Amino acid sequence: MTHQDANFSLSAYMAKLGVQARSAARGLATASADRKNAALLKAAEIIDARKAAILEVNHKDVAAAEAAGQKPSFVDRMALDEKRIEGICGALRDVAALDDPVGKVISAWERPNGLRISRVRTPIGVIAVIYESRPNVTVDAAAIALKAGNAVILRGGSECIGTAKALFDCFAEALVECGLPEHAAQFVETTDRDAVGAMLSGLDGNIDLVVPRGGKSLVARVQEEARAPVLSHLDGICHVYIDRDADIKKAVAIALNSKMRRPGICGAAETLLIDKEILKDCWPRVATALREAGCELRGDEAVRLIDPSVTEATEEDWRTEYLEPILSVAAVDGVEGAVAHIANYSSGHTESIVTENGKAAERFLSAVDSAIVLHNASTQFADGGEFGLGAEIGIATGRLHARGPVGVEELTTYKNVVRGDGQTRP
């Protein structure tokens, strides 16, 4: 039965996906690293061989999104070209090259009574990934889940379902060719929005973790309704702070890249903070570079005093994830002022300091409690691939289990293995 059949039952279809995923997860938990790696490499090979067909499908999805009036940033996230497909294949190969986390001993110790205890990494089980317009998430999520020994159920956005399904079919074919469970990765083919609700219900206890990738409304819904644990971030309100001891050339390059490389991703800077001691000297160079790149600037009173052409920033601006070429700018009183501003307005995602002062950098890195903090580097490095994780399934900003890019190790838990020789407890 498919979702196109007249007698199609969404609840039965979703329940079946859950049962199949749980069964596959049991088989995957003990699958060899070689077999999992072979499937990942085969998937890269198939996607590369079919890139012309995948691009053709993607062009149709993109054209439909543009005709529907989707924002340019949304369209950019869903668009593929040969370079991006090469990136997808590269991510698969990178994940295959990673050490297999399953069975890895995290720590081990012996008790006075002779019991030998070790903590060993194990798969979480069944991962549900709910995402919107990025077709590459289909492959990244499936690859990371597989490497960590998890079954995965993928539900992509309706606007890009054709591209996502084309990529998924390549991955699914690789699983079968390499002798892994057929349902280790499953794709929700219906665009019925109730499918998301079914996944959030936990599919009769068959889902162990939910990972949302998408806009604020999707993530908020998942966080509110999910009956299984959620690994996610709600907003990416990221900051760049230019310190009084910054190299201005570096500062300009980092501010520009952080905002304008890809304004629509969660690691894009949304607020620029500048030490008030260097505002007059620094601002003209930074502002010129940003304006020439097409960025709209909104500033506080101090910024507007030296540059009246800047739009006045409101309280709401400091709390807004634009995902557009818009940047709010504030003057702050040194590192402590930057730390205070970030503590008040940050979403806990990614923050960067630009400075040549080592003490200032260390103060910022220790005092700012975000998932990712950087020194003299662009916020756009907030990415699993850039962290050497091969790829990522998302960014987590919570304080439990995982923070920052969620890669292979973050999709494992552990069990306590205890070895004895007849000990009994008195």
C-alpha positions in Angstrom: 0.0 0.0 0.0 1.2 3.5 -0.7 0.0 6.9 0.3 -1.6 7.3 -3.1 -4.0 4.4 -2.7 -7.7 5.2 -2.2 -7.9 3.1 1.0 -4.6 4.5 2.4 -4.6 4.8 6.2 -2.0 7.3 7.5 -2.1 5.9 11.0 -1.5 2.3 9.8 1.3 3.5 7.4 3.1 5.4 10.1 2.7 2.7 12.7 4.2 0.2 10.2 7.2 2.5 9.7 7.8 2.5 13.4 7.6 -1.3 13.7 9.9 -1.8 10.8 12.4 0.7 12.1 12.5 -1.0 15.5 13.2 -4.4 13.9 15.9 -2.9 11.7 17.5 -1.1 14.7 18.0 -4.5 16.4 19.9 -5.8 13.4 22.0 -2.6 12.9 23.1 -2.5 16.5 25.5 -5.4 15.8 26.3 -4.7 12.2 30.0 -4.6 11.5 31.8 -1.3 10.8 33.0 -2.6 7.5 29.5 -3.3 6.3 28.1 0.1 7.4 31.1 1.9 5.7 30.5 -0.1 2.5 26.9 1.1 2.4 28.0 4.7 2.9 30.5 4.5 0.1 28.1 2.7 -2.2 25.5 5.5 -1.5 28.0 8.1 -2.5 28.8 6.2 -5.7 25.1 5.9 -6.7 24.4 9.5 -6.0 27.3 10.6 -8.0 26.3 8.4 -10.9 22.7 9.8 -10.8 23.5 13.4 -10.2 22.1 14.6 -13.6 18.7 13.0 -12.8 18.8 14.3 -9.2 19.5 17.9 -10.5 16.6 17.6 -12.9 14.2 16.8 -10.1 15.7 19.5 -8.0 15.3 22.1 -10.7 11.6 21.3 -10.8 11.3 21.6 -7.0 13.1 25.0 -7.0 11.0 26.3 -9.9 7.8 25.4 -8.0 9.1 27.0 -4.8 10.0 30.2 -6.7 6.6 30.3 -8.4 5.0 29.9 -5.0 6.8 33.0 -3.8 9.2 31.4 -1.3 11.9 33.7 0.0 15.3 33.6 -1.7 17.0 32.3 1.5 14.5 29.4 1.5 15.1 28.6 -2.1 18.8 28.7 -1.6 18.6 26.1 1.1 16.7 23.7 -1.2 18.7 24.3 -4.4 21.4 21.8 -5.5 24.1 22.1 -8.1 27.0 19.9 -9.0 29.2 21.3 -6.3 26.6 20.7 -3.6 26.0 17.2 -4.8 29.8 16.7 -4.6 29.5 17.9 -1.1 26.8 15.4 -0.3 29.0 12.6 -1.7 32.0 13.9 0.2 30.1 13.9 3.5 29.1 10.3 3.0 32.8 9.4 2.4 33.9 11.5 5.4 31.4 9.7 7.7 32.6 6.3 6.4 36.2 7.3 7.3 35.3 8.1 10.9 36.0 5.7 13.7 33.0 3.5 14.5 31.6 4.6 17.9 29.6 1.5 18.6 31.3 -0.7 21.1 33.9 2.0 22.0 34.9 1.9 25.7 34.4 5.4 27.2 35.8 4.6 30.6 36.7 1.5 32.7 37.5 0.9 36.3 37.7 -1.9 38.8 36.0 -2.0 42.2 37.7 -3.3 45.4 35.5 -6.4 45.3 37.0 -7.3 41.9 34.1 -6.2 39.7 35.3 -4.7 36.4 33.0 -2.0 35.1 33.1 -0.3 31.7 30.9 2.2 29.9 30.5 1.2 26.3 28.9 3.2 23.5 25.7 1.8 22.0 23.2 3.0 19.5 20.2 5.1 20.7 17.8 3.0 18.6 15.4 4.7 16.3 15.9 8.3 15.3 13.1 10.4 13.7 14.4 13.3 11.7 11.8 16.0 10.7 13.2 18.7 8.4 12.1 21.2 5.9 13.8 22.5 2.8 17.4 21.1 2.8 17.6 18.0 0.7 21.2 17.3 1.8 19.7 16.6 5.3 18.2 13.4 3.9 21.6 11.9 3.3 23.5 13.5 6.2 20.9 12.3 8.7 20.7 8.8 7.2 24.5 8.5 7.1 25.1 9.6 10.7 22.3 7.5 12.0 23.6 4.4 10.2 27.2 4.9 11.3 26.0 5.1 14.9 24.0 1.9 14.4 20.6 3.6 14.5 17.6 3.1 12.3 16.2 6.4 11.0 12.8 7.6 9.8 13.0 10.7 7.6 10.3 13.3 7.0 11.3 16.1 4.6 9.4 19.2 3.6 6.8 19.0 0.9 8.4 21.8 -1.1 11.5 19.6 -1.8 10.1 16.1 -1.4 11.0 15.2 -5.0 14.7 15.9 -4.5 14.8 14.4 -1.0 13.1 11.2 -2.3 15.6 10.9 -5.2 18.5 11.1 -2.8 16.9 8.7 -0.4 16.4 6.1 -3.1 20.1 6.1 -3.7 20.8 5.5 0.0 18.2 2.8 0.4 19.6 1.0 -2.6 23.0 1.0 -1.1 21.7 -0.5 2.2 20.2 -3.5 0.4 23.3 -4.0 -1.9 25.5 -4.1 1.2 23.4 -6.5 3.1 22.0 -4.2 5.8 18.4 -4.2 7.0 16.1 -2.9 4.3 14.3 -0.6 6.8 17.4 0.8 8.4 16.4 4.1 6.7 12.8 4.9 5.8 11.4 8.0 4.0 7.9 9.3 4.8 6.5 9.6 1.3 3.2 11.3 2.2 3.1 15.1 2.4 0.2 14.9 4.8 1.1 17.2 7.8 -0.5 14.7 10.2 2.5 12.5 9.5 4.5 14.8 11.7 2.0 14.5 14.5 2.2 10.7 14.2 6.0 10.8 14.5 5.8 13.2 17.5 3.5 10.7 19.2 6.4 8.3 19.2 4.8 5.6 16.9 3.8 3.4 19.8 7.1 3.8 21.6 9.2 2.9 18.6 10.9 6.3 18.3 13.8 7.0 20.8 14.9 10.4 19.7 13.4 13.2 17.5 15.7 15.7 15.7 14.0 18.6 14.0 15.8 20.6 11.3 13.9 23.7 10.1 12.3 27.0 10.9 11.3 28.2 14.3 7.6 27.1 14.0 8.6 23.5 13.2 11.1 23.3 16.0 8.7 24.9 18.5 6.0 22.4 17.6 8.4 19.4 17.9 9.7 20.6 21.3 6.1 21.1 22.5 4.5 18.0 21.2 7.1 15.3 21.1 6.7 12.3 23.5 10.3 11.2 22.9 13.4 13.2 23.8 14.3 16.1 21.3 17.7 17.2 20.2 17.5 20.7 18.6 17.9 24.4 18.7 15.1 26.9 18.4 16.9 30.0 17.2 20.4 30.8 15.8 20.9 34.3 17.2 24.6 34.4 16.7 27.0 37.2 17.6 30.3 38.5 16.5 32.2 40.8 19.0 35.0 43.0 17.7 37.2 43.8 20.6 39.3 47.0 21.1 42.4 44.9 20.5 41.1 43.3 17.2 43.0 43.3 14.0 40.6 45.4 11.9 41.4 43.5 8.7 40.5 40.2 10.4 37.4 41.8 11.9 36.1 43.0 8.6 36.6 39.6 7.0 35.1 37.7 9.9 32.1 40.0 10.2 31.4 39.9 6.5 31.8 36.1 6.2 29.7 35.5 9.4 26.8 37.4 8.0 26.9 37.2 4.3 28.5 33.9 3.2 25.1 32.2 3.6 22.7 34.5 5.5 20.0 31.8 5.6 21.8 29.2 7.8 21.5 28.9 11.5 25.2 29.8 12.0 24.9 33.2 10.3 25.6 36.1 12.5 22.6 38.2 13.4 24.2 40.8 15.7 27.5 42.6 15.5 29.0 44.0 18.7 31.8 46.5 18.6 33.9 47.8 21.5 32.9 51.5 21.9 36.6 52.4 22.3 37.2 51.6 18.6 33.8 52.2 17.1 34.7 55.4 15.2 37.8 53.8 13.6 36.3 50.4 13.0 32.8 51.1 11.8 33.5 52.8 8.4 35.5 49.8 7.2 33.1 47.2 8.5 30.0 49.0 7.3 31.4 49.6 3.8 32.2 45.9 3.4 28.7 44.8 4.6 26.9 47.4 2.5 28.8 46.5 -0.6 27.7 42.9 -0.1 24.1 44.0 0.1 23.5 43.9 3.9 20.9 46.1 5.6 22.2 47.6 8.8 20.3 48.4 12.0 22.1 50.1 14.8 21.8 51.4 18.4 22.2 55.0 19.3 26.0 55.0 19.5 26.3 53.6 16.0 23.7 56.0 14.6 25.5 59.0 16.1 28.5 58.3 13.9 26.5 56.9 10.9 23.0 58.4 10.7 22.2 56.4 7.6 21.9 53.3 9.7 18.3 52.3 10.5 17.4 52.5 14.2 17.5 49.1 15.9 14.5 48.2 18.1 14.5 45.9 21.2 13.0 43.2 18.9 16.0 43.3 16.6 18.3 42.0 19.3 16.0 39.0 19.7 15.5 38.3 15.9 17.0 35.5 13.8 16.7 37.3 10.5 18.0 34.5 8.2 18.3 37.4 5.7 21.0 39.9 4.8 20.1 42.1 7.8 22.5 42.8 10.7 21.8 44.5 14.0 24.8 46.4 15.4 25.5 47.6 19.0 28.4 49.4 20.7 29.4 47.7 24.0 31.7 48.4 26.9 34.5 45.9 26.3 34.5 42.2 26.8 32.2 42.4 29.8 29.7 44.5 27.8 29.7 41.9 25.0 29.3 39.0 27.5 26.4 40.8 29.1 24.6 41.5 25.8 25.1 37.9 24.7 23.8 36.6 28.0 20.7 38.7 27.6 19.9 38.1 23.9 21.7 35.0 22.7 19.9 31.8 21.8 22.9 29.8 23.0 24.0 28.8 19.5 27.3 30.4 18.3 29.3 33.5 19.3 32.7 34.8 18.1 35.3 37.2 19.5 37.8 39.0 17.3 40.8 40.1 19.2 44.6 39.8 19.4 44.4 40.0 23.2 44.7 36.5 24.6 43.3 37.4 28.0 40.2 39.0 26.5 39.7 36.0 24.3 39.9 33.6 27.2 37.5 35.7 29.2 35.0 35.6 26.4 35.4 31.9 25.7 34.9 31.0 29.4 32.2 33.5 30.2 29.9 33.0 27.2 27.7 29.9 27.7 26.8 29.0 24.2 27.1 25.6 22.4 29.9 27.0 20.2 32.3 29.9 21.0 35.1 31.0 18.6 38.1 33.2 18.7 39.1 35.0 15.5 36.9 32.8 13.3 33.6 33.1 11.4 30.4 31.9 13.0 29.7 30.0 9.8 32.1 27.3 11.0 29.3 26.1 13.2 28.9 23.0 11.1 29.6 19.3 11.7 31.6 18.9 8.6 33.9 21.8 9.5 34.3 20.3 13.0 35.6 17.1 11.4 32.5 15.1 12.2 32.0 14.1 8.6 28.5 15.7 8.6 25.9 16.7 11.1 22.3 15.9 11.8 21.7 19.3 13.4 22.9 21.7 16.0 21.9 21.2 19.7 21.8 24.1 22.1 20.4 22.3 25.1 22.6 21.4 28.1 21.9 17.6 28.2 23.4 14.9 26.2 24.9 16.9 23.3 25.8 20.6 22.5 26.8 22.0 19.1 27.0 19.9 15.9 25.3 16.6 16.4 27.5 14.0 14.7 28.0 10.2 15.0 29.1 10.1 18.7 26.2 12.3 19.7 23.7 9.7 18.3 25.0 7.1 20.7 24.3 6.5 24.4 26.2 4.0 26.6 25.6 0.9 28.7 27.4 -0.2 31.8 29.1 -3.6 31.3 30.0 -5.3 34.6 32.3 -8.4 34.6 32.6 -10.5 37.7 33.8 -13.8 39.0 31.0 -15.0 41.3 30.6 -11.9 43.4 27.4 -11.5 45.4 26.3 -8.5 47.4 26.4 -8.8 51.2 
